[in-house]
Amino acid sequence: MAKSRMLRLLIFLTLVLPLSSCSRQKVDSPEEARQAAAPRKDSTAGADNASCLEAAQKALGPKAEVLKCGHLGGGDYLETVAATRIPYLKDDKHGIPISKLVVLRRGIPQWVTELKVENEITNPSGYVGIDFIDDSTPVSHYRVDLSPAFWGSRGADEFTIVLTYMTQSGNVDEEELPIAIGWNRAVGRFQEIAPNGEEFVPEVKVPKHIHSRSNIP
């Protein structure tokens, strides 16, 4: 009998005590378990933002500001909208006052300029949003809005850049219509969007120049 009781005690210690120890371990709640299983995006987003800022400053200088960083054209590549602000003007309903702007795409081995705003608006294939260049006008400045409520049939969920011309005094140029720009998947580049929001306007490769500076006294 003594041997039998000793055997049962050994079985008890072997089977029951480990189970008791396990029952005291912390059990994650469903929310904690979901968070633990979710991919960590913070580090990726931080790396992307740092990469966007580095590209912006390389393109526009140390005062460049990143206005947007992400997958803007709907592709898998990282893009950024960066600009040089006009420091003496405040943001208003027409957007941020800028003297220069670029849209950059991260390629291999370097970033590629998809759109450039410096006096005129250009993409790698030509001039955007103009029919001709008036050489007698002073340098163009713009206000940029990256989150318009709509442009024709385009909703706020479709990435759209709206550029509004400014006068040298900082007021909106009422004689010039705003220009909307978006990614045209059919041709693989940023182009002007027609007012209806449904069509893209091809760029002008070699615009005509009027009021040439050489003819200005």
C-alpha positions in Angstrom: 0.0 0.0 0.0 2.8 2.4 0.8 4.3 1.9 -2.6 0.9 2.4 -4.3 0.3 5.7 -2.4 3.9 6.9 -3.3 3.2 6.0 -7.0 0.0 8.0 -7.0 1.8 11.0 -5.4 4.5 10.9 -8.1 1.8 10.9 -10.9 0.0 13.8 -9.2 3.2 15.9 -8.9 4.1 15.1 -12.5 0.7 16.0 -14.2 -1.1 18.4 -11.9 1.6 20.9 -10.9 2.7 21.9 -14.4 -0.9 22.6 -15.3 -1.3 24.8 -12.3 1.8 26.7 -13.2 0.5 27.3 -16.8 -2.8 28.6 -15.4 -1.0 31.4 -13.7 0.6 32.7 -16.9 -0.8 35.9 -18.4 -3.4 35.4 -21.1 -3.5 38.2 -23.7 -6.9 39.8 -24.4 -8.2 39.5 -28.0 -7.1 43.1 -28.7 -3.6 42.5 -27.3 -3.3 39.4 -29.4 -4.4 41.4 -32.5 -1.9 44.1 -31.9 0.9 41.6 -31.3 0.1 39.9 -34.6 -0.3 43.1 -36.6 2.7 44.2 -38.8 4.7 47.0 -37.4 4.1 50.0 -39.7 5.6 52.7 -37.6 9.2 52.0 -38.5 8.3 51.6 -42.2 6.4 54.9 -42.3 9.2 56.7 -40.5 11.8 55.4 -43.0 9.6 56.5 -45.9 9.1 60.0 -44.4 12.9 60.3 -43.9 13.5 59.1 -47.4 11.0 61.7 -48.8 12.6 64.5 -46.9 16.1 63.6 -48.0 14.9 63.5 -51.7 13.0 66.8 -51.2 16.0 68.6 -49.8 18.3 67.2 -52.5 16.0 68.5 -55.2 15.0 71.9 -53.7 17.6 72.7 -51.0 17.6 72.7 -47.2 14.4 74.8 -47.0 12.3 72.2 -48.9 9.2 71.0 -47.2 7.5 67.7 -47.8 3.8 68.3 -48.4 2.9 64.7 -49.1 4.7 61.3 -48.9 3.2 58.0 -50.0 1.9 56.0 -52.9 0.3 58.9 -54.6 -0.2 57.7 -58.2 -1.7 54.4 -57.1 1.4 52.4 -57.9 3.8 50.4 -55.7 6.5 53.0 -55.7 7.0 55.8 -53.1 6.4 59.4 -54.2 6.6 62.7 -52.5 5.3 66.2 -53.2 7.8 68.8 -52.0 7.9 72.6 -52.2 9.6 75.8 -51.3 7.2 78.0 -49.4 7.0 81.7 -49.8 7.7 82.7 -46.2 6.0 86.0 -46.1 2.6 84.7 -47.2 0.2 82.6 -45.1 -1.9 79.6 -46.2 -5.4 80.4 -47.3 -8.4 78.7 -48.9 -6.5 78.4 -52.2 -3.7 76.5 -50.5 0.0 76.9 -49.7 2.0 79.7 -51.3 5.0 78.2 -53.1 7.7 79.4 -55.5 8.8 75.9 -56.5 7.3 72.4 -56.3 8.3 68.9 -57.4 6.7 65.5 -57.5 9.4 62.8 -57.0 9.3 59.1 -57.4 11.7 56.7 -55.7 13.4 54.7 -58.4 16.5 52.5 -58.6 19.1 53.8 -57.9 17.8 57.3 -57.4 14.7 59.5 -57.2 13.1 60.6 -60.5 11.3 63.9 -61.1 7.8 63.3 -62.3 6.6 66.9 -62.2 8.3 70.2 -61.7 6.9 73.7 -61.0 9.4 76.5 -61.4 7.8 79.4 -63.3 6.2 76.9 -65.7 4.8 73.4 -65.0 6.6 70.6 -66.8 6.7 66.8 -66.8 9.4 64.7 -68.6 7.5 65.0 -71.9 6.7 68.7 -72.0 4.9 71.7 -70.6 1.7 71.2 -68.6 -1.3 73.5 -68.4 -0.3 76.1 -71.0 -0.6 76.8 -74.7 2.2 79.4 -74.9 4.8 81.1 -72.7 4.6 84.9 -72.2 8.2 86.0 -71.7 7.1 89.5 -70.6 5.4 88.3 -67.4 7.4 88.2 -64.2 8.2 84.9 -62.4 5.1 82.9 -61.6 4.2 81.9 -58.0 1.4 79.6 -57.1 -0.8 78.4 -54.3 -1.1 74.6 -54.2 -4.0 72.6 -52.8 -3.4 68.8 -52.4 -6.8 68.0 -50.9 -9.4 69.6 -53.1 -13.0 68.5 -52.2 -13.6 67.8 -55.9 -12.4 68.7 -59.4 -15.2 68.0 -61.9 -16.1 64.4 -61.4 -13.0 63.6 -59.3 -13.6 63.1 -55.6 -11.4 63.8 -52.7 -10.2 60.2 -52.7 -8.4 60.7 -56.1 -5.0 62.4 -55.7 -5.2 65.8 -57.3 -2.8 68.7 -57.3 -4.5 72.1 -57.9 -2.2 75.1 -58.7 -3.6 78.6 -58.6 -1.6 81.5 -60.1 -0.6 84.4 -57.8 0.3 87.9 -58.6 3.6 89.3 -57.3 1.7 91.0 -54.4 0.5 87.5 -53.3 -3.1 87.8 -54.4 -4.8 85.2 -56.5 -4.5 86.1 -60.2 -8.2 86.3 -61.2 -7.3 86.4 -64.9 -5.8 82.9 -64.8 -7.8 79.7 -64.2 -6.4 77.1 -61.7 -4.7 74.1 -63.1 -5.5 70.6 -61.8 -3.0 67.8 -62.3 -3.3 64.1 -61.7 -1.7 60.8 -62.6 -2.8 59.4 -66.0 -2.4 55.7 -65.9 -2.8 55.4 -69.7 0.5 57.3 -70.4 2.2 56.8 -67.1 2.8 60.4 -66.1 1.2 63.4 -64.4 -0.9 65.6 -66.7 -3.4 68.4 -66.6 -6.9 67.3 -65.8 -9.8 68.8 -67.8 -12.4 70.8 -65.9 -14.9 67.9 -66.1 -12.4 65.8 -64.1 -12.7 62.9 -66.6 -10.1 63.6 -69.3 -6.4 64.5 -69.4 -4.9 67.3 -71.5 -1.7 66.3 -73.3 1.4 68.4 -72.6 2.8 70.8 -75.1 6.3 69.7 -76.1 7.5 73.0 -77.6 5.2 76.0 -76.7 5.3 79.2 -78.6 6.9 82.2 -77.0 5.3 85.6 -77.1 6.5 89.0 -76.1 10.1 87.8 -76.3 12.4 89.4 -73.7 14.7 90.3 -76.5 12.0 92.6 -77.9 11.4 94.3 -74.6 13.1 97.7 -74.3 
